[in-house]
Amino acid sequence: MEQRTILNDYPAADSGFTVAEKIQTLTRTPVPMIFTTASKQPGFRRKAHELGAAGSREKPYEAETLLATIRDVLNPQVQVLEPKS
């Protein structure tokens, strides 16, 4: 089964970048990841891309925006469940 990951970059804890590096070194094939962050660091998107990010979102974002990113990353045959209103 193919793996996908959503990571939050939080500077006070183990960085999402650190976790991404560990995941990518422990897997045989790259794991598509979506990074979320509140950071305004200019190199964030570049660093995320270097680590294999399939997408990234800067907080705050709308739930629909994140769902759209997830849909873009998932295989089209996989159904994404929508939150109930």
Secondary structure, 3 states (H helix, E strand, C coil): CCCCEEEEECCCCCCHHHHHHHHHHHCCCCCCEEEEECCCCCCHHHHHHHCCEEEEEECCCCHHHHHHHHHHHCCCCCCCCCCCC
